[in-house]
Amino acid sequence: MRRLLACLLLLLAWPLAAAERVVSLAPSLSEIMLELDAGDLLVGLLDGGERPAALAHVPSVGRYGQLEMETLLGLEPDLVLLAPGSVPPAQQEQLRRLGFNVQAVAPRSLAQLGEAFEQIGQRIGRPEQGRQLAARFRQGLGELRQRYRREQPVTVLYQVWHKPLYTIGGGQIISDALEVCGARNAFAELRQPAPQIGVEAVLARDPQVILGGTRAELDIWKAWPQLYAVRRGQVWEVPDKGLERPSFQMLGALEQLCRVLAKAR
């Protein structure tokens, strides 16, 4: 019995073999693979938006929210990376039932994103690249925090969509990003990633800045001139959509956001 227990403990402690055939089921995870200099390990990816040129040759396994299971099976990956929202829950469960090695990556904060670089790097046999990427990311965040710190944070409505009206909750990584820029999410107390809200709630909070995807989406606020952000002309488009893809490139998108918010009065 002791010998059996010792063998089991040894197996548990034994490091997992580095993955050599990886399928990425989210654009952000495909970007992380490139940032880890591991694009050569990708044998399939889920499409969602424009692909990086370096991945133009990689076979598709479907589009965001629509995984082609048979195609994925044919690729025989030894690691499947997914973001929880990229694949329906039923297909996520099916992947696990079929015996795929699935790693879900769902950073809800910038600190967790840095940890994800290290975890993925370890899993694909690139631990040093993962550590270096995480270190550069944390250093960049620290510099932005110091440069854009405010004694009184600017309150921001981050508009995800306008019909109906959706924003971000406090458990969303973009909410954490706002704090780096000396700002505060006006709906930080809501824990859903993308809660639906009403105009009345926005009027009650009266944010100093309103951010959104396009000018057309933001034009709804012209009907509410009593809002501080509207009176001050602080209704702006999000400067870089990279904020919505949690990978290392988010650091550059975050710097652009900080520059925009630095103009807020």
C-alpha positions in Angstrom: 0.0 0.0 0.0 2.8 2.4 0.9 4.6 1.6 -2.4 1.3 2.3 -4.4 0.7 5.6 -2.5 4.3 6.6 -3.3 3.8 5.9 -7.0 0.6 7.9 -7.1 2.2 10.9 -5.4 5.1 10.6 -7.9 2.7 10.7 -10.8 0.8 13.7 -9.4 4.1 15.6 -9.0 5.3 14.6 -12.5 5.1 17.6 -14.8 2.7 17.4 -17.7 4.3 16.9 -21.1 4.6 20.1 -23.1 1.8 20.5 -25.6 3.0 20.3 -29.2 -0.4 20.6 -31.0 -2.5 23.4 -29.8 -5.9 24.6 -30.8 -6.9 28.1 -29.8 -10.6 28.9 -29.4 -10.4 32.6 -28.9 -8.7 35.4 -30.8 -7.0 36.7 -27.6 -5.5 33.2 -26.9 -4.2 33.0 -30.5 -2.5 36.4 -29.9 -1.0 35.1 -26.6 0.5 32.1 -28.5 2.1 34.5 -30.9 3.3 36.8 -28.1 4.9 33.7 -26.5 6.7 33.0 -29.9 4.7 29.8 -30.1 2.6 30.3 -33.3 4.3 27.2 -34.7 2.4 25.1 -32.2 -1.0 26.2 -33.4 -2.7 23.6 -35.5 -6.2 25.2 -35.5 -8.0 28.3 -34.3 -11.5 29.7 -33.9 -12.0 32.7 -36.1 -13.4 35.9 -34.7 -12.5 39.2 -36.5 -9.4 39.8 -38.6 -6.6 37.2 -38.2 -3.0 38.2 -37.5 -1.0 37.7 -40.8 1.2 35.2 -39.0 -1.7 32.8 -38.6 -3.2 33.1 -42.1 -2.2 29.5 -42.8 -3.7 27.9 -39.7 -6.8 25.8 -40.3 -10.1 27.2 -38.9 -12.2 25.2 -36.5 -15.2 27.5 -36.9 -16.2 31.0 -35.9 -16.7 32.6 -32.5 -19.6 30.7 -30.8 -19.8 28.1 -33.5 -17.2 25.3 -33.0 -16.9 22.7 -35.8 -16.3 19.7 -33.6 -15.4 17.2 -36.4 -12.8 19.6 -37.8 -11.2 19.9 -34.3 -11.2 16.1 -33.9 -9.3 15.6 -37.1 -6.5 17.9 -35.9 -5.8 15.7 -32.9 -4.7 18.6 -30.5 -3.0 17.7 -27.2 -4.1 21.1 -25.8 -7.3 23.1 -26.4 -7.2 26.7 -25.1 -10.6 28.4 -24.7 -12.2 31.5 -23.2 -15.5 30.7 -21.5 -17.6 32.9 -23.9 -16.0 31.7 -27.1 -17.7 28.2 -27.2 -21.1 27.3 -25.9 -21.1 25.5 -22.5 -22.5 22.3 -24.1 -19.6 22.1 -26.5 -17.1 22.8 -23.7 -18.5 19.9 -21.8 -18.4 17.7 -25.0 -14.7 18.5 -25.4 -14.0 17.3 -21.9 -16.1 14.2 -22.3 -14.1 13.4 -25.5 -10.9 13.4 -23.4 -9.4 16.6 -24.8 -6.9 18.4 -22.5 -8.8 21.7 -22.1 -7.4 24.8 -20.4 -9.9 27.6 -19.8 -8.3 31.1 -19.7 -10.6 33.7 -18.2 -8.7 36.6 -16.6 -11.0 38.9 -14.7 -8.1 41.3 -13.8 -4.9 42.5 -15.3 -3.0 40.6 -12.5 -4.7 37.4 -13.7 -3.8 38.1 -17.3 -0.1 38.3 -16.3 -0.5 34.9 -14.5 -2.1 33.5 -17.7 1.0 34.2 -19.7 3.1 32.2 -17.3 0.6 29.3 -17.1 0.2 29.0 -20.9 4.0 29.3 -21.3 4.5 26.5 -18.8 1.9 24.3 -20.5 3.5 24.6 -24.0 7.1 24.2 -22.9 7.9 27.9 -23.1 8.2 28.7 -19.4 10.9 31.3 -19.8 9.0 33.2 -22.5 5.9 33.1 -20.3 7.8 34.6 -17.3 9.4 37.3 -19.5 6.1 38.3 -21.0 4.5 38.5 -17.6 7.3 40.6 -16.2 7.2 43.1 -19.1 3.4 43.3 -18.8 3.6 44.0 -15.0 6.3 46.6 -15.5 4.3 48.4 -18.1 1.2 48.4 -15.9 3.2 49.8 -13.0 4.5 52.6 -15.2 1.0 53.5 -16.4 -0.5 53.5 -12.9 2.2 55.9 -11.7 1.9 58.2 -14.7 -1.9 58.5 -14.8 -2.8 58.3 -11.1 -5.4 60.8 -9.9 -6.3 61.8 -6.3 -10.0 61.8 -7.4 -10.7 59.1 -10.0 -12.8 60.0 -13.0 -16.1 58.1 -13.2 -16.6 56.3 -16.5 -19.5 54.6 -18.2 -18.0 52.1 -20.6 -20.8 51.3 -23.0 -20.7 47.9 -24.6 -23.9 48.3 -26.7 -26.7 50.9 -26.9 -29.9 49.0 -28.0 -30.4 47.7 -25.4 -27.9 49.5 -23.2 -25.1 47.3 -21.8 -22.0 48.2 -19.8 -19.2 46.4 -17.9 -19.4 45.1 -14.4 -16.8 45.3 -11.7 -15.6 41.7 -12.3 -14.6 42.5 -15.9 -10.9 43.1 -16.9 -11.8 46.4 -18.6 -13.1 47.7 -15.3 -9.7 46.9 -13.8 -8.0 48.6 -16.8 -10.0 51.8 -16.1 -8.4 52.0 -12.6 -4.9 51.9 -14.1 -5.8 55.1 -15.9 -7.0 56.9 -12.8 -10.6 56.2 -13.5 -13.5 54.3 -11.9 -16.2 52.2 -13.5 -19.5 53.9 -12.7 -21.1 50.4 -12.4 -18.3 48.6 -10.6 -20.7 47.3 -8.0 -22.4 45.0 -10.6 -20.7 41.7 -10.8 -21.9 40.5 -14.1 -19.4 40.8 -16.9 -21.8 42.8 -19.2 -24.9 43.8 -17.3 -27.9 45.5 -19.0 -28.8 48.8 -17.5 -31.3 51.6 -18.0 -30.8 55.3 -18.9 -32.2 56.1 -15.5 -29.3 54.4 -13.8 -26.8 56.4 -15.9 -28.6 59.6 -15.0 -28.4 58.7 -11.3 -24.7 58.1 -11.5 -24.0 61.0 -13.9 -20.5 59.7 -15.1 -17.9 62.3 -16.0 -16.9 60.3 -19.2 -18.9 58.0 -21.5 -16.9 55.6 -23.7 -18.4 53.5 -26.5 -17.6 51.6 -29.6 -18.6 54.0 -32.4 -19.9 57.5 -32.7 -23.3 56.1 -34.0 -23.6 54.1 -30.8 -22.8 57.1 -28.6 -25.2 59.5 -30.3 -28.0 58.3 -28.0 -26.6 60.6 -25.3 -27.4 63.7 -27.2 -30.9 63.4 -25.9 -29.6 63.8 -22.3 -27.7 67.1 -22.2 -28.1 67.2 -18.4 -25.4 64.5 -18.1 -22.0 65.9 -17.0 -20.2 63.9 -19.8 -22.5 65.3 -22.5 -22.2 68.9 -21.2 -18.5 68.7 -21.1 -18.1 67.0 -24.5 -16.5 64.0 -22.8 -18.4 61.3 -24.8 -15.6 59.5 -26.7 -15.0 56.4 -28.8 -12.8 53.8 -27.2 -9.5 54.5 -28.8 -8.4 50.9 -29.3 -10.6 47.8 -29.4 -7.6 45.8 -28.2 -8.9 46.4 -24.7 -11.5 43.8 -25.4 -8.9 41.1 -26.2 -7.0 40.2 -23.1 -3.5 39.5 -24.3 -0.2 41.3 -24.1 -1.2 43.8 -26.8 -3.8 45.0 -24.3 -1.0 47.0 -22.7 -0.7 49.3 -25.8 -4.5 49.7 -26.0 -4.5 50.6 -22.3 -1.9 53.3 -22.8 -4.1 54.8 -25.5 -7.1 54.7 -23.2 -5.1 56.4 -20.4 -4.2 59.2 -22.8 -7.8 59.8 -23.7 -9.0 59.8 -20.1 -6.2 62.1 -19.1 -8.1 64.8 -21.0 -11.2 64.5 -18.8 -12.1 67.4 -16.6 
